Amino acid sequence: MREQIRLTLGRLARDLQRRLRQASPRQRKLWSAALALIVVAVVTTVAALPRILRASEESVLANGGFEDGFVAVPGCGIVGSQWNCFTNGGAANYGFYDDSWDLVVAEGDHSQLIEINTKGMAAGDNDRYAGLSQTARVVKGQPYRFSMRGMIRTTSTEGDPWRYSVQVGTLDRPNGDWRDVTNWVDVGWNTYYPRTEPGSFSDFQTVFVPQSEVITVFIRVWKKWGVAFEELDVNLDAIALVGPPPHRQSETPKMGGMGGPVGEMQDGPMQDGPMQQGPAQPMGWSEQPQWDRPLVCNSQDLVYNGSFEQGFADTPLGDVGRGWGAFTNGGAAAYGFYDEQWTPVVADGKHGQLIEINSKGIFPTDADRYAGIYQRLDGLHPGATYELTLRGLLRGVGNEEEPYRFAAQWGIGRNPDWMQVEEWTEMDLGAIYPRTEPGAMGSYTVRFEAPGPQAVLFIRGWNKWAVTNVEMDFNLDAISVRACEPAGGGMAGQDQGRQGHGEQGGPQVDGANCLYVVKPGDSLGAIAERFGVSMDVIMRTNGVTDADMIYVGQKFEIPGCGKSGQEMGRMEGSMEQGPIDGPQRPGDEERPMGEGRPDSAEQPRTAKSYAVREGDSLGAIAERFGVDVYALASANGIDNMNMIYAGQELHIP
């Protein structure tokens, strides 16, 4: 109430200020007196209102008046803090600005200016869009009144009277893609002013009824025609979404029945990323609504070799960080994977992963070329929240006039096939730099829900256009994935409490059970044999569904291993000696292939090929045949040494 009265009176004062600039000296005196009376009224009225009450309804959007500051967003410009931005690129230029020209500010001292122009273009593209979005917490099923003020200005004073439009739409989920919105509403602002002669602001109001506990509001500016040498400027201000505040719900959601978003939700927009409404919370979470307790993501890192300091594997695609697989989509392009050691493009340590896509000397070339890396994550809790962080940089040479020619994306899949990833999310890593003049490494953080006990993390570079003699270089470093939990709470089954155990392998005593960290060359069958438990028991205990897919650094809880500290010490020591699957026994080298594998120690050194069996690992196979594991992987086109499968035929170099 207080705020609404203050804004209304302030609006009247601003209208009077505009009139003063155009009035005669005598009229200015009269208007000045009126303005003084309004100022007194504002102060007196607002001061007289009760200060102890908050309105039963309030705006759930942050920084709707753009008085709380702006931030620089690569690819857009200067965007109001708490807001996200988007464009659809193409043959047009875009700009986002903090506009403080009082003639184009409806309330306060700032407004958001969004510009679409075709300056210097012989012809632009039709249907160019640029806009803002913000996610807010709401009460499901309750009406919320959306309102905003705006003004449209242009350098083209003649033409189609409906050539520009401003629209509003929503999604009932966090963030999301503006292109998924289907309920766009035209705000009906069809008065266009000259760019340097602004007029009055227009108003718009409507009602939204969210169908979930979050709503994302999208506002987009639409330049319909590709007219050359034309500029469209739209100022937005006083944006509000008024309704019951979410923390005043009469009922506290119960565990397993929240249906609410996952992620740290405070008074601003949520973290970017494909967070979705998920299943019931994992056991061990508090029944207190998760958004009332900030999430903390400082558990054990689930990514192996995320900083690429553990070395690289020589694969048919190039040098790929150990523990990672690599992929491309081929076509008319060349690809490269490298151990990057150039200091300006290494964020952590001395090494990073460089991924290259180029069309040097290739004509014609193909558009939409992809190359990336992936790694399997195990021991996840379905529906729980995890945080991905990484550092990255895009640079290149060729086609510099296209500012969106390259992109970096990430996705989550259920298997190592990158083409089956259902949703790729673009990562904002900053500007695209010249190939030999890199800028600062960008940072990216996003939270996501685990789709199951295992998932595969994919990160890829995208060279969008089929232009010859273009090179894209994508640098990656400091990749991590950590589980998140509400502050002060714990997630049952997480690895908290186990941190500090050795990362180099070897069993760790954890009460009646043991904790084992997978080492290079380990296989699940060999681990089970060492501990004297069945492989099926280890798989059930740790949520492993595929015995052939384990990775270095993965942690296994070994149930009921029942060893004393002295016996554990002897066991750990013995595992550091000899071949992974135990020392070779007399006569094993003479046993024909296909007649079984005594104690997992079969060692047919004279064979030229080998059929992978259940429980095998590439390291163990290489050791049995006396060859280097990386040479074995290279000879068989294996990108990820942790991912072989039973029945696979391997050529022994």
N, C-alpha and C positions, 0 to 999 in steps of 0.2 A: 504494500500500500504506500508506504513512505517513498519507495523507489519510483513507483509509477507516477505519483504526484510530482516528484522532483523532475523526472524526465519530461513530463507534459509541460510544466512551466518552463523548463529549460528550452524546450522546442519553440515555445512562443518567443522567448528571448532571442533565440537565434534567428527567427524569421524577422524580428524587428531590426536586428543588426544588418541583415541583408537590405532591408528597405532604406536604412540610413545611408547606405552607400549611393543610392540612386535618388535621394531626396534633395530638395533645395535647402539652403541654410535655415530658413524659417521652419520648414517641416522637420529638419533634424532636431531643432530645439524641442518641438512637441513630442517627437518620437523618443528623444532622450529621456524626457520626463516620464513617459510611459514605461520605458525600459527600467528606469530606477524603481518605479512602483512594483514591477514584476520581480526584480531582484529582492526587494523587501518581502514580497509575498512568499517567494521561495524559502527564504531563511525562516520567516515566522511560521509558515505552515508546517514545514518539515520539522522544525524544532518542537512544535506543539504536539506532534503525533506521539503516541505511546512508544516507548523504546523497548519494552519488555516482551513484546509479542513478535513472533515471526509469522508471516502469512501461512495459512494452511496449504497454500500452493506456492510454488516458486519455479523459476526457470532451472531446468536440469542441465542446460548447456553452459559451458565455461567460455568466458571471454567473448560473449555475444556482442558486446559494444566495442570490442577491440581496444579497450583502454588498459588491458593487462599485458600489453606488449606484443612484439612480433619476433619471429625467428627466420633466419635465412634457410631456405629449403632448396637444395640442388635440384635443378630441373624445373623449378617453378619460379622462385624469387623470394620476396619478403612476405611471409604468411603469418597471419595472426596466431599467436601461441595457442596451443590446445586444438588447433584445427589441422586437418590434413588437406592436401591439394591434389588435383589431377588435371590432365589435359589429354586430348587424343592425337596430339602431334600433327603430322602431315604438313602440307604446304601452308603454313601459317606460323607467326611468331606469337609467343605468349609472355605475359608478365604479371607478377603479383607484387603489390606495393602497399606500404604503409602511407595512406593518404591523409595528410593533416591540413590540406587546403580547406579553410572553414566553409567555403561554398559547397563542398561535396562531403561534408560531415554532418550527419543527422543529429547525433547526440555526442556529447563529450568533445574530445579533441582529435579523434582518429576514426578512420573507416578503412575497410578493405577495398582496394582497387584491383580489379581483374581486367586485364587487357588482352585482346586478340587482334592482331593486325597482319596485313599483307604488304607492309612497306618493302619496297625493293623487289616485289614479286610481280612478274608479268601476269600471272594468274594464280590465285590461291585455290584451295580445296573447299568444296561445299561442306556444310555441316561440321564446323569446328567447335569443340567444346572445351571449356575450362571451368573449374569449380572448386568448391570446398566440401568437406565432410567432417562430421564429428560423431562419436559414439557416446551415448549417455545411458545411465541406469534409470529405469522407470519401473512403474508398477504395472504388471501385465493386465491388459483389459481395461485400463482406466484411460479416459480421454485426456489428451494434452493439446493445448492451444499453441500452435506455431505462428509466430509473427516475425516480420522483418521489414526494413525500409530500404529503398534503393533508388538509384538514378542511372539512366542510360544516356551516354554521350557518344558522339561520333564525329569523324571528319567528313563523313558523307551525309550531307544534309538532304539529299534527294534520293529517291529510289523506292523500293517496295516498302510500304508502311508497316509491314510485319517481318522485316528482314532480320530483326534481332529478337531474342526471347530470353527470359530468365525462368528457370523451372526448379521445382522442389520435388524430391522423392525420398523414400525411406527403405531401409532393409531392417528386418527384425533379427539382426545378428550383429555381432561386433564387427566394425570396420567393413570389410567386404569390398567388392569391385563395383564402381558406379555403373558399369555396363550391365550389371545384373538387375538394376532397378527397373521395375515394370510399371510403377504407379506415378510416373512423372506428372506434375500438375503445373500448367502455365500460370504465372503470377499475374498476367494481364497488364504488364507495363509496356504500353505501346506508344508512349511519348518519348521522343528522342531529342536531346538537346545538342547544340553544337559543342564540340569538345572543349573549347575555351570559354563558352558562355553557359555555364550550368544553370538549371532551373530549380524546381522544387522536387523534393523526394516523394516517391510513391510508396504506398503501404500495401501489405499483403498479410492475410490471416487465413488459417485453415485449422482443421482439427485432425490429429492422428490418434489412433487407438492401437498401441503396441500389442503384439501377440506374443511377446516374450519379455524377459526382465531387462532387456537392452533394446535400444533402437539406435540406428545410425541414420542421421539426417544428411542428405546430399543437396547441395545448391549448385546449379550449373548455369553458366552463361553459354548461349548458343548463337553463333554467327552462321547464318544459314547459307549465304552465297559466297562463292570464291571471287568476289570482286577485288581487283588489284588496287594497290595503294590506298587501302582503307584501314582506319583504326576504330575499334570499338572499345570503349571504356565503360565499365560498370562499377559503381560504388555500392557496397553493401554495408549496412550498419543496423544496430539495435535488433539483433537476431535473438529470439527467445523461444523456448519450448516450455510452457508453463503447465504444471500439473502437480499431483501429489509427490512429494519427495520420496524416493524409494526406501529410505531408512525408517519411514514412519508406517510401514506395513503393520497391520494389527497382528499378523501371525508370523512366527519365526519359522522359516522353512526347515523341514526335517531332513535328516541325512537320508540320501537316496531318493528324495522326492523334490529336490530343489529345481531341477530343470534349468538352472541358471547358468550364466557364463562362467568359464574358467579363466582366470587371469587376475592380475592385480588391478583392481578398479578403485580409483580414488575420485577426486572431484574433477578430474579432467578426462580427456579421451583415453581409451584403453590402449595398451601396446598394440602395435601393428602386428598382423599375422592372421593366419587361418584358424583362429580359435573358434570353437563351435560349442553349442550346447551339448553336453556330454552325458554319459550314463551316471549311475549312482556314484557318490564319492567313495574312494577306497576306505576300507575299514581303518580306523585309527584317526580319521579326521574329525574335528570338532563339529557339533551340530550348529554352532554359531555360523551365520552366513559368511561364506568365504570372503566376500568383498568388504566385510567389516574388519578383516584382519589382513594386513598386507602380506603378500607372498614373499618368501625369502628363497633364493635359488643359489645356495652355496654348498650343495652336496657334492659327492664324488663326481668328477668328470667322467662321462660315459664314452667319450671319444678317445680312441687310441691314435697317438701320433698326430694330434690336431695342430701342433706347431711345427711338424715336419722335422724335428730334431732327431728322430729315431731312424732317419735314413730313407732311402728311396729304392724302389725295385725297378730293374731294367725290364720293361715290358715291350711288346710290339708297338705300343702307342708312344713309348718314350719313358722318361723317368717319372714314376708315380710314387707318391709317399707310401711307405710301407703301412699295411693295414687298410689301404684304400684301393678300391677298384676304379677303373676309368672307362669312359664310353664316349662315342661320337655318333653322329648320324650320317657320316660319310658324304657321298655326293661330290659335286664339283667344288671341292675345297681341300685345303691341306691342313693337317692338325699336328700339334706338338705338345708334349708334356715334359716339363723340365724341373730340375732342382734349382730353384732360384736362390742365388746368393748375393745379388746386387743390393747393397744396404738400403737404398731409398725405397725399395719395394719389399722389404722384409720387416714385419711388425714385431716379431718375437723371436729372439735367438739369432741364428745365422742362416736359417734356411726357410724357404717358403715354397709353395706349389705354384708354378707358372703354367697356365693353359693358353695355348695359341690356336687361333683359327685364321687362316689367311687365304687370299685368292690371288697371290702373286703369279703372274703369267698365265692365269686360268681365264679363258674366255670361250664361251659364256660360263659364268659361275652360277651357283645356286643360292637362292635366298634361304633364310631361316636355317642356318647351320649351327649345330649345338655340339659342345664338348664339355665334359664335366667329370667329377669324381663322386664316389659314393662309399658309404660304410654302414655295416649292419650294427644296430644298437640292440642289445639284449637286456633282459631283466627289467623291462619296463612294467609299469602298472597301468593297465588299460583305463583310460579316462582321466588319469592324473596329468598334471601340468608340468611341462619341461621347458627349459629356456635354452635356446640356441644363440650363441654369440660367435662372431667372427670378425676378422679384419680383411678388407679387400680393396682392390683398386682396378679400374678399367683404364687402359691406355691403348693407343694405336696410331696408325698412319693411314692416310687415304680417306676420301669421302668426308673430310672435316666439316663440310657445310651442313651435314646432317647431324644435329646434336643428339639424336636418340638412336644412333646406328648400332650401338652395342647395349647389352643389358646383362645383369647377373640375376640369377633366380635360384630358389631352393624349393625342395618338395620332400614329402614323406611318402614312401611306398611300403608295400608288404613283402616285396621280393626284389631281387637285384635288377629287374628289368625296368630301366628308366622310362620306357615308353608306356608303362602301366601306371605311372604317377598320375593321379586324378586331378591334382591342382598344383600348379606352379605359382609361386609368389615372387614378384620382383623385389630385389633388394636395392635400397638407395645407398650407394657407396660414394656419392658425390659426383663431381664432374668427370667427363672422359678427358684424360690428359694426353698430350703428345707422347708418342712411344718412348722417346729419349728424354723427356722432361716430366717425370712423374711428380705429382703433388703428394699431399699427405694421404696415408692409408685411411680409408673410410672405416667406420665401425657400424655394425648392424646387430641388433638384438630383437628377438621375437620369441613369443611363447606359443606352445602348441599342446594339444592333447595327444597322448599316446594312443594309437589306434588298436594296440594289442600288446602282448608281452614282448614281441619283437617288432622292429621296424627298420627300414633302411633310409638313411639320410642321403639325399642327393643335392649336389650343388653344381650348377652348370653356367657356362658363358654362352651368350647368344649373339651371333653376328646376323643382323636382320636382313640386310639388303644384298642383292646379287650384283655387286660392283667389283670389277676387276682391280687387282693391285691394292687391295685393302688388307691390313693386318690388325687383328684384335688380340691384345695381350691381357689376360685376366690373372691377377695375382691374388693368392689366398694365403691366409696365415691365421694362427691363434683361434682355431675352431674348437668349440667346446659345447657340450650338451649336459645340463645339470638339472636334477629334479628340483621342483619347487614345492614348498609347503607353507601353510599359514604360519606367521610368526608366533612362536610359543607352542606350536603343535608339532606333531611328527607323523610321518606316513609309514604305516606298518610295512615292513619288508624293505624299506629303503636301506641304502648302504651307509647311512649315518651311523657313527659309532665304529665303523670299520675303517674309516680313514686313518691313515698312519700305518696301516699294514703294508708290508713290502709290495712294491710295484714290479719287482723283477721276477715274480713267480715264487713258487714254494708255498707250502701249506701254512696257514696261520690258525692257531687254536682259538676257537670262539665258543666257550662253554663246552657243551658235550659234542658240538659239531666242529668242523674245520672249515676254514676259508682258504680257497686255492685261487691264485691269480695265474691265468693261462700265459704260458711262455711260447716264444716262437718254436714251431715244430710240434707242439702238443696236439694230441687227438683226444676226443672224449673217451674213447675206449681205453687208451693208455692211462688216462687220469683215473678212470674207474678201477682199473686193475691195480694201480699203485695203492689206492685206498682200500681195496678189498670190498668194494660195494658194486652193485650192478649199475650199468650205464643208464638203464631205465629210471632207477631211483634218482640219480643225479639230474636227469632231464626233467622229471616231474617236479623235483624240489626247486629247480631254478627256472621253470617255465620254458625250457628249450624244446622246440618242436622238430628241429632238424639237427641230427647229430653231426652232420658234415659241415655245419656252418657255425663254427666257434671262432673267436678272434683273439689275438694277443691283447692282454690287459683285461679280458673278461674275468669276472669273479664268480666262482662257483662255491656255494655252500654244500659241504659234503656231510650229509646227515649220518649221525651215529658212527663216525669214524672211530671213536672210542680209544684213541691212542693217548698214552701219557706224554708229558713233555719230552722225556728222554727218547721214547720211541718215535715221536714226531721228528725230533732232531735227527735221528738215524735215517728216518724215511726221507727227509728233505735232502740230507747229504747224499743219499744213494741216487736220488733223482738227478743230481747234477752230474752224474757220471754215465758214460756209455751212451749208446743210441737211445733215442726217445722211448722206444717201445721195449727197452731192456736189452741187455747184452746179447750178442749173437751166441746161440748154443751150438755145440759141435754137431755137424751134420745138417744144420739148417740150410746152408748154401746148396746142398745137394737135393733138397726136397723139391719135387716138380711143382710148378705153378698150378693152382687150381685144386690142390689137395689139402687145403686148409693152411692156417697160419699159426704154428705153435707159439703160444704166448705172445702173439703179435710181434714175432721177431723174424718173420720170413725175410730172406735176404737174397733173392735171385739175381746175382750180380751180372749174369751173362745175358739176361733177357734184353730185347730191344724195345719192348712195349710192356705196359703194365695196366691191368684193369683195376681201377680204384675199388676198394671194398669198404663196407660200413666201418666207421671208426678210424679210417686212414686220415692222415694229414700229409700235406705236400712235403713238409720238412722231414717227416719220418720216412716217406718214400725215397726222398733224395738221399737220406743217410743210408738207407738199406742198399741203394745202388751205388753209393760212393760218388755222387755227383753234387754239384752246387745247386742249392734249391732255387736260386734265381735263374740259373741256366736252364733248369728243368721247367720253370714257369715260362720263360721266354720261348723255349722250344715248342711249347704247347699252346702258345697264345693266351696264357692265363694272366688276366689283369690283376686279379685279387687272389693272393695265395691262400687266403682263408676260405675261399669258396670253390671247393671241388666237390664232386658228388659220386656216390656209389655207382659203378658201372662205367664211369668215364675212362676212356682209353688214353693213356699217356705214352708219348714217345720218350724214350730214355736217351739223351744225347751222349 
